[in-house]
Every structure is written in C-alpha cells, then in structure tokens.
Amino acid sequence: MSRRTAIYDQRHGVAWYWLVHPGSVSVYLLINLAYDQPAVFGPEYKISLLAFPDLVIPVAVIFRDLPPLEPNA
C-alpha cells in the first residue's frame, strides 16, 4: 500500500484492512491514528473480522482454488 493511500485511510477512519499475499494475509490495525505493524497469518491460521468476530475464516480456504504460483523468470 502506498503512503498516500495509508494517509487517506487514516484520515477517514479505516480501522483495519487486510492485504492478501500468496500464501498469507497481513492484517493492519489503526491505533492512535497510525497503522501498527501487521499481524501476518499463514495458511495454518484462522482469522476473523473485528466487526464480525463469529465469522472465522481459515486462511488456507482463501487460497484453496488458486492455481500454483509460477517461479519468477
């Protein structure tokens, strides 16, 4: 995420966001008007949204139907 996007999100009160990477999810939380270091969850974890704590998502499910990544050329 760009610095400009982070500043915009902070000003508008975006409380958290997820960045989905191949094989992991990084969760950023807005704390004291700045985003904290992300919590990074691999496929062995289950995560939930702050707004919906009863909705638990296994990270592995996010990637289940994706084709395998090709190595960098």
Secondary structure, 3 states (H helix, E strand, C coil): CCHHHHHHHHHCCCCEEEEEECCEEEEEEEECCEECCCEEECCCCEEECCCCCCCEEEHHHHHCCCCCCCCCC
